[in-house]
Amino acid sequence: MREHNLTKVLGSVPPKKDLVHEVRTYLDTAIGFLEIIRDEALENGEEGLPPELEDTYLASNRLAAPVEETPHRI
């Protein structure tokens, strides 16, 4: 019964090997967008990302490191 309720809340949960791919995809997307914003800011004479986005960029890269070390198949 509890598992059924969890599936109802979460929907279809991908297998573990796909979770690593999903996490990498979202992190890479976030990092890529932040790099584009940073590059455009630098081209416009700004010092870089605003502090809030810089924190997000650094955190995303910290999270990406262990994800990259995770085997593709769990």
VEXSELUM-927885 format. One record per residue (C-alpha): chain; residue number from 1; x, y, z; residue in three letters. Coordinates in nm, 2 decimals. Example, Ala and Ser with C-alpha at 12.3 -4.5 7.8 and 13.67 -1.06 7.14 Angstrom:
# residues 2
atom ch->A | i->1 | px->1.23 | py->-0.45 | pz->0.78 | aa->ala
atom ch->A | i->2 | px->1.37 | py->-0.11 | pz->0.71 | aa->ser
//
This chain:
# residues 74
atom ch->A | i->1 | px->0.00 | py->0.00 | pz->0.00 | aa->met
atom ch->A | i->2 | px->0.28 | py->0.25 | pz->0.09 | aa->arg
atom ch->A | i->3 | px->0.47 | py->0.17 | pz->-0.23 | aa->glu
atom ch->A | i->4 | px->0.16 | py->0.24 | pz->-0.43 | aa->his
atom ch->A | i->5 | px->0.11 | py->0.58 | pz->-0.26 | aa->asn
atom ch->A | i->6 | px->0.47 | py->0.67 | pz->-0.33 | aa->leu
atom ch->A | i->7 | px->0.44 | py->0.58 | pz->-0.69 | aa->thr
atom ch->A | i->8 | px->0.12 | py->0.78 | pz->-0.71 | aa->lys
atom ch->A | i->9 | px->0.31 | py->1.09 | pz->-0.58 | aa->val
atom ch->A | i->10 | px->0.63 | py->1.04 | pz->-0.77 | aa->leu
atom ch->A | i->11 | px->0.49 | py->0.90 | pz->-1.09 | aa->gly
atom ch->A | i->12 | px->0.71 | py->0.67 | pz->-1.29 | aa->ser
atom ch->A | i->13 | px->1.05 | py->0.66 | pz->-1.13 | aa->val
atom ch->A | i->14 | px->1.33 | py->0.57 | pz->-1.38 | aa->pro
atom ch->A | i->15 | px->1.57 | py->0.28 | pz->-1.30 | aa->pro
atom ch->A | i->16 | px->1.88 | py->0.37 | pz->-1.10 | aa->lys
atom ch->A | i->17 | px->2.11 | py->0.37 | pz->-1.40 | aa->lys
atom ch->A | i->18 | px->1.88 | py->0.63 | pz->-1.56 | aa->asp
atom ch->A | i->19 | px->1.89 | py->0.85 | pz->-1.25 | aa->leu
atom ch->A | i->20 | px->2.26 | py->0.92 | pz->-1.29 | aa->val
atom ch->A | i->21 | px->2.19 | py->1.03 | pz->-1.65 | aa->his
atom ch->A | i->22 | px->1.90 | py->1.24 | pz->-1.54 | aa->glu
atom ch->A | i->23 | px->2.11 | py->1.42 | pz->-1.27 | aa->val
atom ch->A | i->24 | px->2.39 | py->1.48 | pz->-1.52 | aa->arg
atom ch->A | i->25 | px->2.16 | py->1.62 | pz->-1.77 | aa->thr
atom ch->A | i->26 | px->2.00 | py->1.87 | pz->-1.54 | aa->tyr
atom ch->A | i->27 | px->2.34 | py->1.97 | pz->-1.38 | aa->leu
atom ch->A | i->28 | px->2.50 | py->2.01 | pz->-1.73 | aa->asp
atom ch->A | i->29 | px->2.21 | py->2.23 | pz->-1.84 | aa->thr
atom ch->A | i->30 | px->2.23 | py->2.45 | pz->-1.53 | aa->ala
atom ch->A | i->31 | px->2.60 | py->2.49 | pz->-1.56 | aa->ile
atom ch->A | i->32 | px->2.58 | py->2.56 | pz->-1.93 | aa->gly
atom ch->A | i->33 | px->2.32 | py->2.83 | pz->-1.89 | aa->phe
atom ch->A | i->34 | px->2.52 | py->2.99 | pz->-1.61 | aa->leu
atom ch->A | i->35 | px->2.84 | py->2.99 | pz->-1.82 | aa->glu
atom ch->A | i->36 | px->2.65 | py->3.16 | pz->-2.10 | aa->ile
atom ch->A | i->37 | px->2.52 | py->3.43 | pz->-1.86 | aa->ile
atom ch->A | i->38 | px->2.87 | py->3.47 | pz->-1.71 | aa->arg
atom ch->A | i->39 | px->3.03 | py->3.51 | pz->-2.05 | aa->asp
atom ch->A | i->40 | px->2.77 | py->3.77 | pz->-2.17 | aa->glu
atom ch->A | i->41 | px->2.82 | py->3.96 | pz->-1.84 | aa->ala
atom ch->A | i->42 | px->3.19 | py->3.97 | pz->-1.90 | aa->leu
atom ch->A | i->43 | px->3.15 | py->4.08 | pz->-2.26 | aa->glu
atom ch->A | i->44 | px->2.93 | py->4.37 | pz->-2.13 | aa->asn
atom ch->A | i->45 | px->3.20 | py->4.49 | pz->-1.89 | aa->gly
atom ch->A | i->46 | px->3.06 | py->4.33 | pz->-1.57 | aa->glu
atom ch->A | i->47 | px->3.27 | py->4.14 | pz->-1.33 | aa->glu
atom ch->A | i->48 | px->3.08 | py->3.81 | pz->-1.38 | aa->gly
atom ch->A | i->49 | px->2.77 | py->3.65 | pz->-1.24 | aa->leu
atom ch->A | i->50 | px->2.57 | py->3.82 | pz->-0.96 | aa->pro
atom ch->A | i->51 | px->2.65 | py->3.66 | pz->-0.62 | aa->pro
atom ch->A | i->52 | px->2.33 | py->3.45 | pz->-0.61 | aa->glu
atom ch->A | i->53 | px->2.40 | py->3.30 | pz->-0.96 | aa->leu
atom ch->A | i->54 | px->2.77 | py->3.26 | pz->-0.87 | aa->glu
atom ch->A | i->55 | px->2.67 | py->3.05 | pz->-0.57 | aa->asp
atom ch->A | i->56 | px->2.44 | py->2.84 | pz->-0.79 | aa->thr
atom ch->A | i->57 | px->2.72 | py->2.79 | pz->-1.04 | aa->tyr
atom ch->A | i->58 | px->2.97 | py->2.68 | pz->-0.78 | aa->leu
atom ch->A | i->59 | px->2.72 | py->2.45 | pz->-0.61 | aa->ala
atom ch->A | i->60 | px->2.63 | py->2.29 | pz->-0.94 | aa->ser
atom ch->A | i->61 | px->2.99 | py->2.22 | pz->-1.02 | aa->asn
atom ch->A | i->62 | px->3.05 | py->2.08 | pz->-0.67 | aa->arg
atom ch->A | i->63 | px->2.75 | py->1.85 | pz->-0.72 | aa->leu
atom ch->A | i->64 | px->2.87 | py->1.75 | pz->-1.07 | aa->ala
atom ch->A | i->65 | px->3.20 | py->1.62 | pz->-0.95 | aa->ala
atom ch->A | i->66 | px->3.08 | py->1.32 | pz->-0.76 | aa->pro
atom ch->A | i->67 | px->2.81 | py->1.25 | pz->-1.02 | aa->val
atom ch->A | i->68 | px->3.08 | py->1.23 | pz->-1.29 | aa->glu
atom ch->A | i->69 | px->3.26 | py->0.98 | pz->-1.07 | aa->glu
atom ch->A | i->70 | px->2.95 | py->0.76 | pz->-1.04 | aa->thr
atom ch->A | i->71 | px->2.96 | py->0.46 | pz->-1.27 | aa->pro
atom ch->A | i->72 | px->2.72 | py->0.48 | pz->-1.56 | aa->his
atom ch->A | i->73 | px->2.57 | py->0.15 | pz->-1.44 | aa->arg
atom ch->A | i->74 | px->2.47 | py->0.12 | pz->-1.08 | aa->ile
//
